[in-house]
Amino acid sequence: MFVLELTYIAPIERIDAALPEHVAWLDAHYASGVFIASGRKVPRDGGIILALGDDRTKIEEITQSDPFTVAGVCEYTITEFIPTKTAPALEVYRQELPS
C-alpha cells in the first residue's frame, strides 16, 4: 500500500483551474481499484491519496499522469507501507510481513 502526499507548488487559483481534470483522474483510479481514499490536507496546501499496489514504479507512473503534475502545480511524496493492523472494516487490506 502507498500513501501519496501531494504538496501544492502553485497559487490556489491554478490548483482550482486543474481541479476538474484531477477529480476525473481520481475517479478513474477509484474505478480501477487502485485508490481507496483521498482528500485535501488541512490547511489546504495539498492532499493525501491511499493507493493499493506493490509496484512502486506503477504508482510513480500514476502520479506522473495526474493533471496536477502535468500542469506543474503539485509535487508528490510516495511512501510505501505494509498495513499489518487495521480496523475491522479495513481487514481486507491487511498484509503479512515478508519472511
C-alpha positions in Angstrom: 0.0 0.0 0.0 1.1 3.5 -0.6 0.5 6.9 0.9 0.7 9.6 -1.8 1.2 13.0 -0.4 0.6 16.0 -2.7 2.1 19.3 -1.9 0.9 22.3 -3.9 3.6 24.4 -5.5 1.4 26.9 -7.3 -1.2 29.5 -6.3 -4.6 28.1 -5.3 -6.2 29.7 -8.4 -4.0 27.3 -10.6 -5.0 24.4 -8.4 -8.7 25.2 -8.8 -8.3 25.6 -12.6 -6.9 22.0 -12.8 -9.3 20.5 -10.2 -12.0 19.1 -12.5 -9.4 17.1 -14.5 -7.7 16.0 -11.3 -11.1 14.8 -9.9 -11.8 12.8 -13.2 -8.3 11.3 -12.8 -9.1 10.3 -9.2 -12.4 8.8 -10.3 -10.7 6.6 -13.0 -8.2 5.2 -10.4 -11.0 4.6 -7.9 -12.9 2.7 -10.7 -9.8 0.6 -11.4 -9.4 -0.3 -7.7 -6.1 1.4 -7.1 -7.3 4.3 -5.0 -9.2 3.6 -1.7 -9.3 7.1 -0.1 -8.3 10.6 -0.8 -8.8 14.2 0.4 -7.4 17.6 1.0 -4.9 18.4 3.7 -5.9 20.9 6.4 -4.7 23.6 5.8 -5.3 23.3 2.1 -1.7 23.0 0.9 -2.0 19.6 -0.8 -3.7 16.3 -0.4 -3.4 12.6 0.5 -4.3 9.5 -1.5 -4.2 5.9 -0.2 -3.3 3.6 -3.1 -3.2 -0.2 -3.3 -0.4 -2.0 -5.0 3.1 -3.4 -4.6 4.8 -2.0 -7.7 6.3 1.4 -6.8 7.1 2.1 -10.5 3.5 1.7 -11.4 2.4 4.1 -8.6 5.1 6.6 -9.8 3.7 6.4 -13.3 0.2 7.0 -12.0 1.3 10.1 -10.1 3.0 11.4 -13.2 -0.3 11.2 -15.1 -2.1 13.3 -12.5 -3.3 16.5 -14.2 -1.9 18.4 -11.2 1.5 17.0 -12.0 1.1 17.7 -15.8 0.1 21.3 -15.0 3.1 21.7 -12.7 1.0 22.6 -9.7 2.0 19.9 -7.2 4.8 17.6 -6.2 4.3 14.0 -4.8 6.0 12.2 -1.9 5.4 8.5 -2.1 5.6 6.3 1.0 5.1 2.6 0.8 4.0 0.7 3.9 2.7 -2.7 4.9 -0.7 -2.5 6.7 -0.3 -5.3 9.2 -3.0 -4.0 11.5 -6.3 -2.3 10.6 -9.7 -1.5 11.9 -12.1 -4.5 11.3 -13.8 -2.7 8.4 -10.4 -2.5 6.6 -9.3 -6.1 7.3 -9.4 -6.8 3.5 -6.3 -4.5 3.2 -4.2 -6.2 5.8 -0.9 -7.7 4.7 1.6 -10.1 6.1 5.2 -9.0 6.6 7.6 -10.7 4.1 9.5 -13.7 5.6 
